[in-house]
Amino acid sequence: MSATDLPVLYSFRRCPYAMRARLALVASGQHCELREVVLKNKPAEMLAASPKGTVPVLVMADGTVLEQSLDVMRWALQRSDPHHWLQPGVGTLDDMLALVAACDDGFKPQLDRYKYPGRFTDTNVGNAAREQGAQFLRDLEARLSASAHLAGAHATLADAAVMPFVRQFAMVEPAWFDAQPWPRLHAWLSGWTDSALFARAMHKYAPWQGGERGVDFPPA
């Protein structure tokens, strides 16, 4: 595949949604042209492809656009899945997607209210939101008591999709998070963030400038 045939990925390094997409691209070995976005100055090319204005956005050579992180993950893994991320050891793909939906629809709103309390006008922010978010983490701890990963003995799409949000939650108050009685969750999170796969997915790039070619991703 020539450089001009590569899909173009608009991404932002710290965004959990973009992070999960990059993890799947690295795991699958799918190459793309990555364009690192500054969210305060979104490039016109990205907005033309996806007016929603959030990352990730994957633009194929034929103009097809994937603008949801799970769609990017599934596209990559359906092309190549050497680590069997789409084949859980326990349950089904639908079960994994249900867990990811619980993260996105239930846990993520509490994470936002915990991390950014000033953005909300009601009282369900800060420590109150932290406690509600913690219930999801207790459920993950229980899952991990039965297996090394969220859907069995090996890592799957579920782990890669949920981990970036757990990581973000842990970073709000690291001392509090580390003090919680969640030894399996702590080990699981550290296993991901200390991995070579995570390091490749989190490689730093300079912001992309319009008119220039992006960088080859994943990095060598």
N, C-alpha and C positions, 0 to 999 in steps of 0.2 A: 504494500500500500504506500503510495507516495504521500509526501507531506500535505499536498493539496487535497487529498482524499480523507485525511484524518478528521474525525469529529472535533468540534471546537467546544471546550468546556469553560464556561464562565464560573468562577469560583471565588470564594473568600476564605482564607485559611482558617479563621477561627469559627466560622459558622458551623454548627453541628450538622445541619442538613447537608451542606457541601462536604463536610468531613466524611459522612457516611458514604456519599457517592464516590469520593476519592478512594476510600478504603476498598470498595468493591472493584473499582477500576484497577487498583494495584493487585488485588487478589486474583482477578481474572486475567491480568496481563494485557488488558485492552489499552491501546495507546490513543492519545488525543493531543490536541494543541490546547494547552491550558492558558487562560487569560485571567490573571489575578485582578479582582475588582476592588475598587475603593467604593464602599457602599454610599458614602456621602457624595460621590461623583460618578454615578453609574454611567457606563459608556452607552452612547446612542445605539451602537450595534447590538448590544445585549437587549436594550429596551425594544428595539425593532423586532427582534426574534421572540421576545417574551415580555409583553407590557407589564406583567405582574411585578417586575423589578426586584425579584429576590433570586438568590442562588440556591442550588446549582441550576444552570441551564446548559443543556447539551444540544448542540446544533450539528446535525449530520450534513454530509456533503451534498445530499439531495434536498436539503432544506427542511427535513423533518426535525421537529423540536421536541425534546423531552424536558419538561420544566418542573417535574416533581422528583425529589431525591430517590424515592423508592422505584420510580420508573427507570431512573438511570442505573440503580443497582441491579434491577432485574434484567435490563438490557445487557449489561456487561456480563452478568453471571450466566445468562442463557446462551451467550456466545462461547463462554469458556468458564468452567467451574472446577478447577483442579483441586480445590480444597473442600468441595461438596457443601458449599454454603447454602445451596437450595435443597439439600437433602438432610433434614434433621434426623438425629438419632432417636429422638423421642417426639412423637406427634407428627403433624403434617405441615406443609408449607402454609396452609390456611391458619393453622394454630400459631405459627411464627408471625404471620401478618397481623393476627389479632393482638398479639403481645405488642408489636410495634405500634398498632393503632392505640392501644392503651397508653403507651408512652407519649405518642404525639397528641392525643386528644385529652388525656387526663393529667399526666405528669408534667408535660411541657408548660401548660398554663400555670401550674403551681410554681414551677421553676422560675418563670418570668416574674411572678408576683413576689417570690422570695428574693430574686437577684435585683429586680428593678422596682422596689415598692413605691417609689415616687411617681411611677407612670400610672398608678391606679388610684381611684378615688374612694374605694370602699375599704373596709377594715380587714379583709381577708388577704393580708400582705405580710411580709416579714416572717416572723416566727410562726404565725398561724399557717401561712402557705408552706413554710418549711415542714411543719408537722404533717400536712396533707400530702406533700410530696414524699415524705419519709415512708408513708404507708406503701407506696409503690416499691420503694427500695427494700422494705421488709419482705415484700412478696418476691423480689428478685433473690434476696438472701435465702428464702425458703426453697426456691427453685434450685439454687446453686448447692443446697445441702444434698440434693439428689443426684447431681451430675456436675461435671467441671464447667460446663457451659449452659447457656439458657435453654438449649433444646437438645441436650445430650452430651456425649463425650467429646465431640469436636465443635469448634466454633462454626457458627452459621450466620446467615443474613440477620437473624434476630440479634445476635450479639453485636455485630458491626453497626446495626441501625440504632440500637438502644445506647450503646456505650458512650457516644459523644455527649449525650444529654446527662448521663450519670456523671461523667467527667466534669461538665459545666456546673452541675449541682455541687459536687465535691469542692470545687474551687471557690465557691462563695464564702464559706467558712471552713477552711481546711482542718483546723484543730477540732471543731465540732464534729465534722464528718469522720475524722480519724478516731474520735472517741466513741463512736457508736458501736454497738455489739454486732457488727456485720463482718466477721472475719473472712467469710467466703467472698462477699461482695468486694471487700478491699483487695483481696488477692486477685480476683477476676479483673478488676479495673487496672491494677498495677501490671498484670500480665499483658493487657492490651497496650497501655501507654509505654511500656518498656520494650515493646516488640519492634523488630526491624520493619515489619509491615507498616506500623503506625508511623515510624520515623520517615519512611518514604512518602506516605500520604501527607505528612505534615511538613514536608520540605518547604522552605521559605522562598518566595519569589518576589521580585519587584513588581509594583503595579503595572498592569498592561497599558500601553499607550496606543490610541487609535492609529490605524495605518501601519502598525508594526505586526510582525508575526509573534504569536505567543511562544511559550516554551514547550518542549516535548515533555509529556507526562505519561507514565510515571518516570521519575528520574532513574538513571542507571544505578 
